[in-house]
Amino acid sequence: MKLPLFPLQSIFFPGETVPLHIFEERYKQLILDCRDEAITFGIPVYIDNNMQFGVEVQLVDVVTTYDNAEMDVVCVARQVFKLQSFESKLEDKLYAGGVVELLEYDYEADESFKLTVYQKIKELYKLMEVPFSNASPETFNSFTLAHKMGLSFEQEYKLLQISKETDRLSFIDNHLTNAIAVLGQVERTRETIALNGHFKNFDPLDFKDLEIE
């Protein structure tokens, strides 16, 4: 299928709310076309001077229109796509477009594994001493907290490309295991440093039976 395109150095996951401030003329035109014609557009991820994957986005609301015609809009991310071709300008339009292949993703996974990953995220937050979000185990999936578990931009891009929920959860689980291990070591080091700053009571050692050969 052919979509208008709004390339960004940002990653959005299916189901995610996408707030955008629109200031360029080409994207003002795009938003107005989406509003008037009820069309969707794509946000391909610009990474390493390349664009391969992105997400189809639907306009939900034009929240604010300013005097200079700039806009604050809210969209929702829908389906991941792979970019097949790109045109810097669509015919009679200011904005880009291209042919995309919408990818089929599943969201089914073993509930106990989902809960394990969910609990590891809570453990990570505890180690970081930050409040945990309001996400519940019942509604949690691999994309729910993807921006809030310390994944790098490259890791988020890789996650976007994984079609099976179980595989996405495994990818996240591996990241969390490594992150928790590192933070746990940092915490132990911090405690050791703090301990070494205080006087300590040592138990006396009994050397009477010590043999040295």
C-alpha positions as CSV (number, residue, x, y, z in Angstrom):
1,M,0.0,0.0,0.0
2,K,1.0,3.6,-0.5
3,L,1.3,6.0,2.5
4,P,2.2,9.6,3.0
5,L,5.4,9.5,5.1
6,F,6.7,11.6,8.0
7,P,10.3,10.3,8.6
8,L,11.6,10.9,12.1
9,Q,14.5,9.9,14.3
10,S,12.0,8.5,16.7
11,I,10.5,5.1,17.4
12,F,6.8,4.5,18.1
13,F,5.3,1.1,19.0
14,P,1.8,-0.2,18.0
15,G,-0.9,1.1,20.4
16,E,1.3,4.0,21.5
17,T,0.0,7.6,21.7
18,V,2.0,9.8,19.4
19,P,2.0,13.6,20.3
20,L,3.5,15.8,17.5
21,H,4.1,19.5,17.1
22,I,3.7,20.3,13.4
23,F,5.6,23.4,12.2
24,E,6.9,22.6,8.6
25,E,4.6,23.5,5.7
26,R,4.7,20.0,4.2
27,Y,3.5,18.4,7.4
28,K,0.9,21.0,8.0
29,Q,-0.5,19.9,4.6
30,L,-0.2,16.3,5.6
31,I,-2.1,16.7,8.8
32,L,-4.9,18.7,7.1
33,D,-5.1,15.9,4.4
34,C,-5.3,13.3,7.2
35,R,-8.1,15.2,8.9
36,D,-10.1,16.0,5.8
37,E,-9.7,12.7,4.0
38,A,-9.4,10.3,6.9
39,I,-6.2,8.9,5.7
40,T,-3.3,7.4,7.7
41,F,0.4,8.2,7.3
42,G,3.6,6.4,8.1
43,I,6.5,7.3,10.4
44,P,9.6,5.5,9.1
45,V,12.5,5.4,11.5
46,Y,15.5,7.3,10.2
47,I,18.6,5.5,11.6
48,D,22.1,5.2,10.3
49,N,21.2,7.2,7.2
50,N,18.6,4.6,6.3
51,M,14.9,3.9,6.5
52,Q,13.5,0.4,6.5
53,F,10.9,0.0,9.2
54,G,8.3,2.2,10.7
55,V,4.8,2.4,12.0
56,E,1.5,3.4,10.4
57,V,-0.1,6.3,12.3
58,Q,-3.7,7.5,12.5
59,L,-4.6,11.1,13.4
60,V,-6.8,11.3,16.5
61,D,-7.1,15.0,17.3
62,V,-5.8,18.4,16.4
63,V,-5.4,19.7,19.9
64,T,-4.2,23.2,19.2
65,T,-3.8,25.3,16.1
66,Y,-1.6,28.4,16.5
67,D,-1.8,31.8,14.8
68,N,1.0,30.8,12.5
69,A,-0.9,27.6,11.6
70,E,1.5,25.4,13.6
71,M,-0.4,22.6,15.3
72,D,-0.2,20.2,18.3
73,V,-1.7,16.9,17.3
74,V,-2.3,13.5,18.9
75,C,-2.0,10.4,16.8
76,V,-2.0,6.7,17.6
77,A,0.5,4.2,16.3
78,R,-1.1,1.2,14.6
79,Q,0.8,-1.3,12.5
80,V,4.5,-1.9,11.8
81,F,5.5,-1.7,8.2
82,K,8.6,-2.4,6.0
83,L,9.4,0.4,3.5
84,Q,9.4,-0.8,-0.1
85,S,10.0,2.5,-1.9
86,F,10.4,6.2,-1.1
87,E,9.5,9.4,-2.9
88,S,10.6,12.7,-1.4
89,K,7.4,14.3,-2.7
90,L,4.1,12.7,-3.7
91,E,2.4,14.1,-6.8
92,D,0.9,17.5,-6.1
93,K,1.9,17.3,-2.4
94,L,4.7,18.9,-0.3
95,Y,5.2,15.8,1.8
96,A,7.0,12.5,1.1
97,G,5.4,9.1,0.5
98,G,6.1,5.6,-0.4
99,V,5.0,2.0,-0.8
100,V,5.0,0.0,2.4
101,E,4.3,-3.6,3.4
102,L,2.2,-3.8,6.6
103,L,3.6,-6.6,8.8
104,E,1.5,-9.1,10.8
105,Y,2.4,-9.1,14.5
106,D,1.0,-11.4,17.2
107,Y,0.5,-10.5,20.9
108,E,0.0,-14.0,22.4
109,A,2.5,-15.3,25.0
110,D,2.5,-17.5,28.0
111,E,1.0,-15.6,30.9
112,S,3.6,-16.8,33.4
113,F,6.4,-15.6,31.2
114,K,4.7,-12.2,30.8
115,L,4.4,-12.0,34.6
116,T,8.1,-12.9,34.9
117,V,9.1,-10.1,32.6
118,Y,6.7,-7.7,34.3
119,Q,8.2,-8.5,37.7
120,K,11.7,-7.9,36.4
121,I,10.7,-4.4,35.2
122,K,9.4,-3.7,38.7
123,E,12.7,-5.0,40.1
124,L,14.7,-2.7,37.7
125,Y,12.6,0.3,38.8
126,K,13.3,-0.5,42.4
127,L,17.0,-0.7,41.9
128,M,16.8,2.6,40.0
129,E,14.8,4.1,42.9
130,V,12.1,5.5,40.6
131,P,8.3,5.0,40.9
132,F,6.9,2.1,38.9
133,S,4.2,3.0,36.3
134,N,0.6,2.2,36.5
135,A,0.8,-0.6,33.9
136,S,-1.0,-3.8,35.2
137,P,0.1,-7.4,34.6
138,E,-3.3,-8.0,32.8
139,T,-2.8,-5.3,30.2
140,F,1.0,-5.6,29.9
141,N,2.6,-6.6,26.6
142,S,6.1,-6.2,25.1
143,F,5.4,-2.7,23.8
144,T,3.7,-1.3,26.9
145,L,6.8,-0.1,28.7
146,A,9.3,-0.4,25.9
147,H,10.5,3.2,26.2
148,K,10.8,2.9,30.0
149,M,13.2,0.1,30.6
150,G,16.5,1.5,29.5
151,L,16.6,0.2,25.9
152,S,19.0,2.0,23.6
153,F,17.6,3.5,20.4
154,E,19.1,0.6,18.4
155,Q,17.6,-1.9,20.8
156,E,14.2,-0.3,20.4
157,Y,14.5,-0.4,16.7
158,K,15.4,-4.1,16.8
159,L,12.4,-4.7,19.1
160,L,10.1,-3.0,16.6
161,Q,11.1,-5.5,14.0
162,I,10.3,-8.7,16.0
163,S,6.9,-10.0,15.0
164,K,6.2,-12.6,17.7
165,E,5.2,-11.5,21.2
166,T,7.2,-14.4,22.8
167,D,10.3,-13.4,20.9
168,R,9.9,-9.8,21.9
169,L,9.4,-10.7,25.6
170,S,12.5,-12.9,25.4
171,F,14.5,-10.0,24.0
172,I,13.3,-7.7,26.8
173,D,13.9,-10.4,29.4
174,N,17.5,-10.7,28.3
175,H,18.0,-7.0,28.5
176,L,16.4,-6.8,31.9
177,T,18.5,-9.7,33.3
178,N,21.7,-7.9,32.2
179,A,20.6,-4.5,33.4
180,I,19.6,-5.8,36.8
181,A,22.9,-7.6,37.2
182,V,24.8,-4.4,36.4
183,L,22.7,-2.3,38.7
184,G,22.9,-4.9,41.4
185,Q,26.7,-4.8,41.2
186,V,26.7,-1.0,41.3
187,E,24.5,-1.1,44.4
188,R,26.8,-3.6,46.1
189,T,29.8,-1.4,45.2
190,R,28.0,1.6,46.6
191,E,27.2,-0.2,49.9
192,T,30.8,-1.4,50.1
193,I,32.1,2.1,49.7
194,A,29.7,3.4,52.3
195,L,30.7,0.6,54.7
196,N,34.4,1.4,54.3
197,G,33.8,4.9,55.5
198,H,32.7,3.7,59.0
199,F,34.5,2.1,62.0
200,K,33.9,-1.7,62.0
201,N,33.9,-4.2,64.9
202,F,36.0,-7.3,64.0
203,D,35.5,-10.6,65.6
204,P,38.8,-11.7,67.2
205,L,40.4,-14.7,65.5
206,D,41.7,-17.6,67.5
207,F,45.1,-18.7,66.1
208,K,46.0,-21.3,68.8
209,D,45.3,-24.3,66.5
210,L,46.8,-22.7,63.4
211,E,49.4,-24.7,61.6
212,I,51.8,-23.3,59.1
213,E,53.7,-25.7,56.9
